[in-house]
Amino acid sequence: MLRSKTSATPGTDDMALIYLDSCLLIYACEAHPLFGPLTLAAMARKQPEEQFAISPLTCMECLVKPLHSGNMGLQRYYESSFACFTWLPLHDEVFDIAAKLRARHGLRTPDALHLACALHHDCQAMWTNGDRLTAAGHGFVSNVLKADRD
């Protein structure tokens, strides 16, 4: 299964982190017919000084479908893909921030945890494909696929 990470990937101190919502990884890894190409195009616009980041929550959400269906190939594909990203741990402080975000903005628990993780680890931005987080993020969260569909 997955190795547990306890801190951000070494050597990323000078990198600007962009936290990726799970949906974007799912679209890219599972080649969603509409959102897969849009996600890959958005990710290709990343600047050299930027690094994509994920958390254990991202990995858990991505692995649910292949584990449920018994698709070991997709599971292994996800697990090998996770190594390409900076890992951000979910400390107790992240849960405190998430509770406040959930209470204030009515977010679902996973969405609040994703946003809290990105904020706690001083990410430059959070990318998603939904407007529910965009409103709570006050300019920090971007629906990166919306512009490509408009």
N, C-alpha and C positions, 0 to 999 in steps of 0.2 A: 504494500500500500504506500502511502505518502510518508515521506520523512517530515518530522516536525521541525519547523523553523522557529527560532526564538527572536530574531531581529531582522532588520532589513538586510538585504544582500550587501556584503562588504564591497567597498569601492564605489558606492553610489552616493556618497556624501555630497558631491558637487553636481549631481544630476537633479533635474526637476522631475518630480514624480507625478505621473498621471494615473489615478486609480481607475481601474476598469470594472464596471458593473458586470456581474456574471452573464447577463444576457448577451453582451458583446462577444465574450469568449465562446458561448454556445453557438451563436450565429456563425462565427468564423470556423470553429472546429467541426461543426455539423453541416457546414456548407448550406445554410438556409438559402433557398432560391432567391429571395428578395433581399434580406438583410445581410447575408453572408458577404456578397461582393461590396455592399456599402460599408460594412464594418472593416473589411480589409483595406478599402480605399481610405477610410478615415485613419486607420492605424498607420498607413503608409505616409501620411502627412506629418507624422511625429518628427520633431526636430532632433538633430544628433545629441543635443544636451538633455533630451527628455528620455525618461525610462518609464515603461508601464509597470504598474504595481497591482498586486492582488493580495487577498488575505485567505486564511483557511476557510472562511465562509464562502468565498468565491469557488474554491476547489470543491467544497461539499456540495454546493448547488450544481456545479457542472457534472459531478459524478453520479447524481441521483438517477438520471435516465439510464446510463449504461449499466449501473449496478442493478437496477430494477429489471431491465430487459436481459441481463446476462451477456451484454455485448462487450466481451473482453477486449476486442480490438479497439473499440472507441474508448474504453476505460484507459487502456495503455496509451492511446494517442493523447488523451487529456493529460495524463500523468507526465508524459514526456514534454508536453507543451508548457506545463506549469513551471518548468525549470527555466524558461525564457523570460520570466518576470521577476521583479523584485517582490519578495514576500514581506508583508507587513503583519506583525502579530496582533492579536486581539487581547490587549491588556485590560485589566479591570477598569481603567479610566475610559476605555472605548465604550464599555457597557454603560457607564455613568452618562457619557455624552449621548449615547443612543437613547437612553430613557428620556432625557430632556427633549431630544429631537422628536421622539415618538409622541410625547405628551403635548408638545407645542404645535406640531404640524400634522399629527394624526397619521404618521407613516407606519407602514407595516414593520414588524420587528427586523426582518432581514434588510430592508431598505435603510432603516435607521442605523443598523450596525455598519453597513457599507459606508454610508455618509460619515458616521462618527469615526470610523477607521481612517478614512481619507483626511478628515480634519485633524485628528489626533496626531497623525504622522506628517503633518505639514505638507501634504501634497499640493501641487500647483493647481490641480483641477481634478474633477471626477467626471468620467464620461459614461453615458448611459444611452438608452433608447426609450426614454419615457419622460413624461412631463411631471409625474408625481414627485420626483426628486428635484427636478429643476426649480420648482417653486420654493421648496424648503432650503435649497442651496444658495439662494440669493446671489446668483451669478457665478458661484463656484462650480456648480454642476451644469454640464452641457449635454443636451440631447444631440449628439454628434451625427446622428443619422437623419435627423429632421431636415436639415438644410439640403442634404443630398436628395431627399424625396420631394422637396418643394419645387 
